Amino acid sequence: MKRFTRICLSLFIVFLAIHVTGTFISDKRRAKQKDAFIENTTSSTDASPSDSETVTEVETTTEDTEASEQTTIQMEPVKKTNEKEKYIFVGDSRYVQMEAYAQDDDTFIAENGVGYRFLSNHMDEIVSMSDADTKIVIGLGVNDVFSGTKKYKELLFDLAGRTDAQIYYMLINPVDDELCAANGYTVTNEVIDDFNITIQGELIGSGIKIIDVNSYLKVVGYTSRDGLHYNAATSQNIYVYIKEQMLQN
């Protein structure tokens, strides 16, 4: 009987020891998991403000740079040959940008991402606004440079036959090949140069004058934000050069 009692007591002690040890290990494991969760949560929380601040800093820097650049540009009015003279600029997103630096009495017919269909759709409007004292500048082509020059030649000839205005075609301006590729634009300077050479030949003897800003920019330099679109200084430089060329021709 005494032996049986000792055996039961021994088993109880062993069971109690196992239970206490298990509870200690479980508590320790839960504490470790809790510490790990807190550490991960803290790291994640700390990372968010940092990332947010970095983005904000970049955006603020970009905006401040553009604002500073635009405020430092001083536009000198381009003189007209006579008081009745009017200017109509027809173009794509590059002309949309350029309009910000134009004179108040200039007319801009421009939209982002457009090409020869845009010119065709606005032909009646352009004709109705123009007369013998009007100078029309067409600055389209970069968005459909791979389509060739035939459509532009036909539309320019049609426009010339419907108005007494002097028509100018601005050759497609250059791009930054590396930035274009990085931003998903497929146009290159090689394709642009081929287009420009072809249309120059096709417009010879038509009475439509060429404004070669492309060659000018390659000499004086230009800055592009994304490979295709220019910064404020370059946009204004293009506008002034166009006006000067029209006064000389």
Secondary structure, DSSP 8 states (H G I E B T S, - for coil): -HHHHHHHHHHHHHHHHHHHHHHHHHHHHHHHHHHHHHHHHHHHHHHHHHHHHHHHHHHHHHHHHHHHHHHH--------SSTT-EEEEEESHHHHHHGGGS-TT-EEEE-TT--HHHHHHTHHHHHHH--TTEEEEEE--GGGGGG-SHHHHHHHHHHHHH-SSEEEEE------HHHHHHTT----HHHHHHHHHHHHHHTTTSS-EEE-HHHHHHHH---BSSSSSB-HHHHHHHHHHHHHHHHH-
